[in-house]
Every structure is written in C-alpha cells, then in structure tokens.
Amino acid sequence: MAVDKVKPLGLEETTDGSQTVPFPTEMNPNQDYAAVKGISFENLDTYRFEKLQGAILEAYPDGSVKVTYTSNNPTLIEYFITASQITANRIASNTITYTSNDPATEILRIYSTTDGTTVVRTITKTYTYTSHNLQSYTEVTT
C-alpha cells in the first residue's frame, strides 16, 4: 500500500481486541491494514495506469467493460459503472493505436460520473520499440 499525499488516521484495537483505543494514530502503510470504501478520480497523478480496470470493477461491482477490436488488437476499451453500457454510465476509456501490432500510444480518459462525456483527466502513454522490443515509454497526465 502506498500512501503518498495523505497521512490517514486509524483507530487501533487493543491486542486482545476487547476495545478500540479512542485516540487516532497515524497509519503506517507498511504494517497497518486499511479498509476503504469508494474511489476518487480526482488527483489521479499517483494512480497507476495499469490497475484501472481492477479498481473500477472493484469500486463498481456492477460495472462492465466493452472492448472494440481491429485486426485482433483491442483499439478501444470502455469502462462503465453499471452493466448498462451507455455513454452516461461510462467512467473511463482507453484508446490504443498500433504500429506493426505493437501498441504505439494509449490514451486513457477519465470521465465525470455525471455524464460520461466530460473528461476530467487524460493520461497518454507513448511507446518506443526496436524490433518489437519495448525500449521506453513516456507518460503524460493532463
């Protein structure tokens, strides 16, 4: 668990579990277990691009994913907060372009939960290859 910009407070139980200590103490992410509810797409700069699908489906257990393929490559992945895959329920989309079957760019858009069209965050990844071997990538968040 990585805790970056926030120092959450936790209520600790006594070692025998008989009572909760009434004074909150700063959590230690290396030893404390934190149970949280909900997810925020604000301040997405520390949020890992690769874990988006799992986080969305965990936050929205009734959510769904729609994948569009071109020549056996996924070119558009859309994430919805419900099983109904309509634009108003869209929370994110990932557009992928390819060069010789290698992903060249990925553009991840996070949408407002109010309408599914207003973009609140964009993360763009650009990949560089040599003979189909990934050499580097850049990631820009706007």
MDAnalysis code that builds the backbone (N, CA, C; Angstrom):
import MDAnalysis as mda
import numpy as np

u = mda.Universe.empty(426, n_residues=142, atom_resindex=np.repeat(np.arange(142), 3), trajectory=True)
u.add_TopologyAttr("name", ["N", "CA", "C"] * 142)
u.add_TopologyAttr("resid", np.arange(1, 143))
u.add_TopologyAttr("resname", ["MET", "ALA", "VAL", "ASP", "LYS", "VAL", "LYS", "PRO", "LEU", "GLY", "LEU", "GLU", "GLU", "THR", "THR", "ASP", "GLY", "SER", "GLN", "THR", "VAL", "PRO", "PHE", "PRO", "THR", "GLU", "MET", "ASN", "PRO", "ASN", "GLN", "ASP", "TYR", "ALA", "ALA", "VAL", "LYS", "GLY", "ILE", "SER", "PHE", "GLU", "ASN", "LEU", "ASP", "THR", "TYR", "ARG", "PHE", "GLU", "LYS", "LEU", "GLN", "GLY", "ALA", "ILE", "LEU", "GLU", "ALA", "TYR", "PRO", "ASP", "GLY", "SER", "VAL", "LYS", "VAL", "THR", "TYR", "THR", "SER", "ASN", "ASN", "PRO", "THR", "LEU", "ILE", "GLU", "TYR", "PHE", "ILE", "THR", "ALA", "SER", "GLN", "ILE", "THR", "ALA", "ASN", "ARG", "ILE", "ALA", "SER", "ASN", "THR", "ILE", "THR", "TYR", "THR", "SER", "ASN", "ASP", "PRO", "ALA", "THR", "GLU", "ILE", "LEU", "ARG", "ILE", "TYR", "SER", "THR", "THR", "ASP", "GLY", "THR", "THR", "VAL", "VAL", "ARG", "THR", "ILE", "THR", "LYS", "THR", "TYR", "THR", "TYR", "THR", "SER", "HIS", "ASN", "LEU", "GLN", "SER", "TYR", "THR", "GLU", "VAL", "THR", "THR"])
u.atoms.positions = np.array([
    [0.851, -1.177, 0.000],
    [0.000, 0.000, 0.000],
    [0.889, 1.230, 0.000],
    [0.709, 2.082, -0.941],
    [1.486, 3.315, -0.995],
    [0.618, 4.477, -0.550],
    [1.092, 5.197, 0.433],
    [0.377, 6.375, 0.903],
    [1.265, 7.560, 0.587],
    [0.814, 8.403, -0.317],
    [1.622, 9.476, -0.853],
    [1.394, 10.801, -0.154],
    [0.251, 11.373, -0.454],
    [-0.020, 12.750, -0.065],
    [-0.883, 12.864, 1.185],
    [-1.317, 11.743, 1.695],
    [-2.249, 11.766, 2.814],
    [-1.676, 10.930, 3.948],
    [-1.836, 11.395, 5.139],
    [-1.471, 10.610, 6.313],
    [-2.760, 10.248, 7.027],
    [-3.378, 9.132, 6.614],
    [-4.652, 8.772, 7.224],
    [-4.477, 8.383, 8.692],
    [-5.528, 8.606, 9.434],
    [-5.534, 8.234, 10.840],
    [-6.331, 6.956, 11.007],
    [-5.895, 6.121, 11.918],
    [-6.604, 4.874, 12.161],
    [-6.947, 4.725, 13.624],
    [-8.032, 4.040, 13.877],
    [-8.393, 3.701, 15.246],
    [-7.885, 2.293, 15.501],
    [-7.087, 2.138, 16.535],
    [-6.475, 0.844, 16.802],
    [-7.222, 0.111, 17.894],
    [-7.209, -1.207, 17.777],
    [-7.794, -2.053, 18.805],
    [-6.695, -2.502, 19.757],
    [-7.082, -2.818, 20.976],
    [-6.116, -3.376, 21.908],
    [-5.698, -4.747, 21.403],
    [-4.583, -5.243, 21.898],
    [-4.049, -6.506, 21.390],
    [-5.004, -7.672, 21.585],
    [-5.836, -7.614, 22.603],
    [-6.783, -8.724, 22.801],
    [-8.130, -8.452, 22.125],
    [-8.257, -7.293, 21.442],
    [-9.474, -6.971, 20.719],
    [-10.653, -6.588, 21.586],
    [-10.419, -6.346, 22.870],
    [-11.521, -6.071, 23.773],
    [-12.072, -4.653, 23.645],
    [-11.284, -3.730, 23.142],
    [-11.767, -2.366, 22.988],
    [-10.961, -1.637, 21.919],
    [-11.530, -0.527, 21.449],
    [-10.846, 0.317, 20.481],
    [-10.231, 1.485, 21.214],
    [-8.960, 1.743, 20.935],
    [-8.278, 2.879, 21.544],
    [-8.906, 4.143, 20.970],
    [-9.391, 5.064, 21.823],
    [-10.169, 6.207, 21.343],
    [-9.366, 7.300, 20.645],
    [-8.041, 7.221, 20.637],
    [-7.237, 8.278, 20.040],
    [-6.665, 7.809, 18.707],
    [-7.021, 8.477, 17.602],
    [-6.491, 8.077, 16.297],
    [-4.981, 8.270, 16.225],
    [-4.313, 7.349, 15.586],
    [-2.876, 7.458, 15.376],
    [-2.600, 7.392, 13.879],
    [-1.471, 7.957, 13.470],
    [-1.113, 7.947, 12.056],
    [-0.873, 6.511, 11.608],
    [-1.438, 6.161, 10.454],
    [-1.290, 4.798, 9.941],
    [0.101, 4.606, 9.354],
    [0.608, 3.425, 9.506],
    [1.863, 3.035, 8.895],
    [1.524, 2.087, 7.751],
    [1.720, 2.495, 6.492],
    [1.314, 1.659, 5.363],
    [2.090, 0.356, 5.263],
    [3.202, 0.243, 5.973],
    [3.981, -0.995, 5.933],
    [3.500, -2.041, 6.925],
    [2.646, -1.645, 7.858],
    [2.184, -2.625, 8.838],
    [0.693, -2.559, 9.126],
    [0.033, -1.452, 8.820],
    [-1.381, -1.316, 9.129],
    [-2.236, -1.716, 7.934],
    [-3.350, -2.347, 8.228],
    [-4.333, -2.715, 7.217],
    [-5.393, -1.626, 7.185],
    [-5.704, -1.145, 5.998],
    [-6.719, -0.102, 5.875],
    [-7.856, -0.606, 4.997],
    [-9.064, -0.518, 5.497],
    [-10.242, -0.849, 4.709],
    [-10.875, 0.470, 4.291],
    [-11.066, 0.646, 2.993],
    [-11.635, 1.892, 2.500],
    [-12.812, 1.588, 1.597],
    [-13.654, 2.554, 1.421],
    [-14.826, 2.396, 0.568],
    [-14.846, 3.531, -0.441],
    [-15.093, 3.194, -1.682],
    [-15.185, 4.213, -2.713],
    [-13.852, 4.467, -3.374],
    [-13.886, 5.243, -4.415],
    [-12.675, 5.579, -5.147],
    [-12.831, 6.997, -5.671],
    [-11.736, 7.730, -5.697],
    [-11.776, 9.097, -6.189],
    [-10.879, 9.207, -7.407],
    [-11.404, 9.786, -8.486],
    [-10.601, 10.005, -9.671],
    [-10.020, 11.413, -9.701],
    [-10.238, 12.173, -8.643],
    [-9.577, 13.457, -8.522],
    [-8.139, 13.165, -8.100],
    [-7.224, 14.040, -8.416],
    [-5.813, 13.872, -8.063],
    [-5.268, 12.532, -8.527],
    [-5.537, 12.201, -9.760],
    [-5.203, 10.900, -10.318],
    [-3.712, 10.725, -10.589],
    [-2.901, 11.726, -10.311],
    [-1.495, 11.664, -10.684],
    [-0.738, 10.522, -10.017],
    [-1.185, 10.028, -8.881],
    [-0.485, 8.925, -8.230],
    [-1.147, 7.586, -8.506],
    [-2.208, 7.609, -9.271],
    [-2.967, 6.394, -9.545],
    [-2.323, 5.620, -10.686],
    [-2.066, 4.351, -10.534],
    [-1.376, 3.565, -11.549],
    [-2.278, 3.236, -12.717],
    [-1.806, 3.619, -13.873],
    [-2.491, 3.414, -15.148],
    [-2.876, 1.945, -15.354],
    [-1.978, 1.043, -15.032],
    [-2.176, -0.371, -15.316],
    [-3.266, -1.019, -14.458],
    [-3.634, -0.425, -13.343],
    [-4.579, -1.045, -12.421],
    [-5.989, -0.490, -12.548],
    [-6.244, 0.274, -13.589],
    [-7.527, 0.951, -13.706],
    [-8.705, -0.013, -13.759],
    [-8.639, -1.012, -14.612],
    [-9.786, -1.908, -14.768],
    [-10.144, -2.583, -13.457],
    [-9.165, -3.121, -12.754],
    [-9.447, -3.782, -11.482],
    [-10.039, -2.832, -10.464],
    [-9.518, -1.606, -10.416],
    [-10.020, -0.625, -9.453],
    [-11.444, -0.214, -9.772],
    [-11.737, -0.019, -11.056],
    [-13.096, 0.370, -11.437],
    [-14.076, -0.749, -11.108],
    [-13.719, -1.952, -11.476],
    [-14.645, -3.062, -11.233],
    [-14.768, -3.373, -9.741],
    [-13.731, -3.047, -8.964],
    [-13.830, -3.218, -7.517],
    [-14.709, -2.129, -6.908],
    [-14.526, -0.904, -7.385],
    [-15.319, 0.221, -6.873],
    [-16.768, 0.135, -7.324],
    [-16.974, -0.380, -8.528],
    [-18.315, -0.521, -9.093],
    [-18.534, -1.990, -9.446],
    [-18.902, -2.820, -8.467],
    [-19.005, -4.262, -8.715],
    [-20.021, -4.627, -9.796],
    [-20.960, -3.736, -10.086],
    [-21.924, -3.989, -11.153],
    [-21.438, -3.417, -12.482],
    [-20.210, -2.930, -12.504],
    [-19.659, -2.316, -13.698],
    [-19.363, -3.330, -14.786],
    [-19.017, -2.801, -15.952],
    [-18.727, -3.674, -17.084],
    [-17.664, -3.036, -17.969],
    [-17.109, -3.857, -18.844],
    [-16.065, -3.422, -19.755],
    [-16.472, -3.794, -21.164],
    [-16.295, -2.863, -22.098],
    [-16.604, -3.108, -23.505],
    [-15.313, -2.929, -24.303],
    [-14.942, -3.949, -25.080],
    [-13.703, -3.912, -25.848],
    [-14.030, -3.928, -27.339],
    [-13.420, -3.016, -28.081],
    [-13.561, -2.957, -29.540],
    [-12.225, -3.391, -30.149],
    [-12.294, -4.335, -31.098],
    [-11.087, -4.872, -31.729],
    [-10.978, -4.415, -33.179],
    [-9.733, -4.245, -33.646],
    [-9.429, -4.035, -35.050],
    [-8.267, -4.970, -35.378],
    [-8.482, -5.870, -36.316],
    [-7.446, -6.844, -36.695],
    [-6.888, -7.583, -35.479],
    [-7.758, -8.070, -34.636],
    [-7.414, -8.844, -33.436],
    [-6.701, -8.049, -32.351],
    [-6.573, -6.744, -32.499],
    [-5.974, -5.903, -31.466],
    [-7.056, -5.054, -30.810],
    [-7.057, -4.983, -29.477],
    [-8.029, -4.091, -28.829],
    [-7.659, -2.630, -29.111],
    [-8.576, -1.881, -29.685],
    [-8.302, -0.482, -30.020],
    [-9.069, 0.502, -29.134],
    [-10.126, 0.034, -28.500],
    [-10.892, 0.874, -27.589],
    [-11.427, 0.000, -26.462],
    [-11.112, 0.392, -25.230],
    [-11.627, -0.296, -24.055],
    [-12.393, 0.744, -23.254],
    [-13.677, 0.482, -23.031],
    [-14.508, 1.418, -22.277],
    [-14.949, 0.765, -20.977],
    [-14.941, 1.554, -19.908],
    [-15.298, 1.081, -18.578],
    [-16.582, 1.780, -18.146],
    [-17.527, 1.006, -17.650],
    [-18.835, 1.536, -17.262],
    [-19.095, 1.205, -15.795],
    [-19.834, 2.082, -15.118],
    [-20.098, 1.870, -13.693],
    [-21.279, 0.939, -13.457],
    [-21.987, 0.571, -14.522],
    [-23.079, -0.393, -14.411],
    [-22.965, -1.383, -15.565],
    [-23.821, -2.374, -15.567],
    [-23.850, -3.339, -16.666],
    [-24.399, -2.708, -17.941],
    [-25.154, -1.620, -17.796],
    [-25.704, -0.908, -18.949],
    [-24.603, -0.078, -19.599],
    [-24.190, -0.464, -20.786],
    [-23.056, 0.187, -21.444],
    [-23.506, 1.353, -22.322],
    [-24.038, 2.373, -21.645],
    [-24.429, 3.593, -22.333],
    [-23.460, 4.701, -21.933],
    [-23.355, 5.714, -22.771],
    [-22.389, 6.782, -22.547],
    [-22.535, 7.424, -21.167],
    [-23.732, 7.614, -20.712],
    [-23.956, 8.260, -19.412],
    [-23.349, 7.460, -18.260],
    [-23.129, 6.152, -18.441],
    [-22.559, 5.301, -17.396],
    [-21.063, 5.064, -17.572],
    [-20.457, 5.695, -18.583],
    [-19.030, 5.483, -18.856],
    [-18.191, 6.261, -17.846],
    [-17.172, 5.604, -17.290],
    [-16.281, 6.238, -16.321],
    [-14.883, 6.450, -16.895],
    [-14.486, 5.622, -17.887],
    [-13.159, 5.753, -18.486],
    [-13.131, 5.068, -19.839],
    [-12.169, 5.484, -20.662],
    [-11.930, 4.802, -21.930],
    [-10.441, 4.809, -22.212],
    [-9.985, 3.785, -22.901],
    [-8.581, 3.654, -23.262],
    [-8.513, 3.404, -24.760],
    [-7.978, 4.366, -25.512],
    [-7.824, 4.244, -26.954],
    [-6.389, 3.823, -27.236],
    [-6.223, 2.764, -28.022],
    [-4.894, 2.213, -28.278],
    [-4.641, 2.230, -29.781],
    [-3.487, 2.775, -30.181],
    [-3.071, 2.711, -31.584],
    [-1.853, 1.791, -31.680],
    [-1.655, 1.216, -32.853],
    [-0.602, 0.213, -33.037],
    [0.295, 0.570, -34.210],
    [1.541, 0.115, -34.116],
    [2.489, 0.112, -35.217],
    [3.035, -1.300, -35.300],
    [2.762, -1.981, -36.406],
    [3.211, -3.379, -36.589],
    [2.789, -4.263, -35.416],
    [1.557, -4.167, -34.997],
    [0.973, -4.943, -33.897],
    [1.553, -4.631, -32.519],
    [2.393, -3.618, -32.405],
    [2.894, -3.172, -31.107],
    [2.119, -1.926, -30.705],
    [1.682, -1.838, -29.450],
    [0.992, -0.614, -29.030],
    [1.910, 0.596, -29.197],
    [1.456, 1.600, -29.925],
    [2.247, 2.820, -30.139],
    [1.846, 3.899, -29.139],
    [0.542, 4.067, -28.939],
    [0.050, 5.040, -27.964],
    [-1.174, 4.476, -27.252],
    [-1.344, 4.909, -26.030],
    [-2.559, 4.635, -25.257],
    [-3.022, 5.970, -24.696],
    [-4.279, 6.266, -24.917],
    [-4.848, 7.491, -24.362],
    [-5.985, 7.086, -23.435],
    [-5.756, 7.287, -22.162],
    [-6.743, 6.959, -21.141],
    [-7.472, 8.231, -20.758],
    [-8.784, 8.191, -20.867],
    [-9.602, 9.338, -20.474],
    [-10.485, 8.927, -19.300],
    [-10.468, 9.739, -18.263],
    [-11.335, 9.539, -17.108],
    [-12.467, 10.548, -17.245],
    [-13.690, 10.058, -17.148],
    [-14.855, 10.916, -17.362],
    [-15.556, 11.255, -16.051],
    [-16.277, 12.342, -16.069],
    [-17.124, 12.723, -14.947],
    [-18.217, 11.669, -14.786],
    [-18.523, 11.326, -13.549],
    [-19.584, 10.346, -13.310],
    [-20.965, 10.944, -13.530],
    [-21.037, 12.242, -13.794],
    [-22.348, 12.858, -14.000],
    [-22.883, 12.671, -15.410],
    [-21.979, 12.548, -16.415],
    [-22.492, 12.435, -17.782],
    [-21.743, 11.446, -18.675],
    [-20.555, 11.007, -18.286],
    [-19.809, 10.050, -19.091],
    [-19.161, 10.636, -20.328],
    [-19.214, 11.957, -20.504],
    [-18.582, 12.585, -21.672],
    [-17.577, 13.675, -21.284],
    [-17.761, 14.299, -20.134],
    [-16.845, 15.349, -19.700],
    [-15.557, 14.711, -19.198],
    [-14.433, 15.014, -19.859],
    [-13.143, 14.438, -19.492],
    [-12.563, 15.217, -18.322],
    [-12.257, 14.523, -17.232],
    [-11.670, 15.175, -16.062],
    [-10.169, 14.924, -15.963],
    [-9.674, 13.920, -16.660],
    [-8.246, 13.615, -16.647],
    [-7.899, 12.819, -17.884],
    [-6.739, 13.091, -18.467],
    [-6.239, 12.332, -19.611],
    [-4.813, 11.882, -19.302],
    [-4.542, 10.619, -19.540],
    [-3.197, 10.066, -19.378],
    [-2.805, 9.481, -20.730],
    [-1.700, 9.961, -21.275],
    [-1.242, 9.492, -22.586],
    [0.096, 8.788, -22.425],
    [0.177, 7.576, -22.941],
    [1.427, 6.818, -22.960],
    [1.863, 6.655, -24.409],
    [3.143, 6.908, -24.656],
    [3.724, 6.727, -25.984],
    [4.877, 5.739, -25.850],
    [4.862, 4.692, -26.681],
    [5.843, 3.614, -26.594],
    [6.849, 3.694, -27.731],
    [8.104, 3.310, -27.446],
    [9.163, 3.243, -28.445],
    [9.715, 1.819, -28.473],
    [9.804, 1.259, -29.690],
    [10.256, -0.123, -29.860],
    [11.456, -0.193, -30.797],
    [12.246, -1.238, -30.618],
    [13.268, -1.638, -31.571],
    [13.056, -3.116, -31.834],
    [12.729, -3.455, -33.070],
    [12.461, -4.855, -33.450],
    [11.457, -5.504, -32.504],
    [10.370, -4.847, -32.237],
    [9.278, -5.315, -31.380],
    [9.658, -5.436, -29.900],
    [10.817, -4.953, -29.517],
    [11.216, -4.947, -28.112],
    [11.012, -3.540, -27.560],
    [10.239, -3.446, -26.503],
    [9.958, -2.149, -25.895],
    [11.249, -1.545, -25.357],
    [11.560, -0.345, -25.819],
    [12.764, 0.352, -25.378],
    [12.456, 1.379, -24.292],
    [11.349, 2.082, -24.461],
    [10.995, 3.109, -23.484],
    [9.547, 3.522, -23.703],
    [9.034, 4.250, -22.727],
    [7.720, 4.869, -22.898],
    [7.674, 6.149, -22.085],
    [6.817, 7.036, -22.516],
    [6.589, 8.273, -21.776],
    [5.132, 8.306, -21.356],
    [4.882, 8.936, -20.246],
    [3.525, 9.062, -19.731],
    [3.286, 10.515, -19.361],
    [2.224, 11.084, -19.912],
    [1.886, 12.487, -19.654],
    [0.459, 12.545, -19.135],
    [0.269, 13.237, -18.020],
    [-1.061, 13.392, -17.430],
    [-1.498, 14.843, -17.588],
    [-2.705, 15.020, -18.104],
    [-3.237, 16.379, -18.230],
    [-4.647, 16.419, -17.649],
])
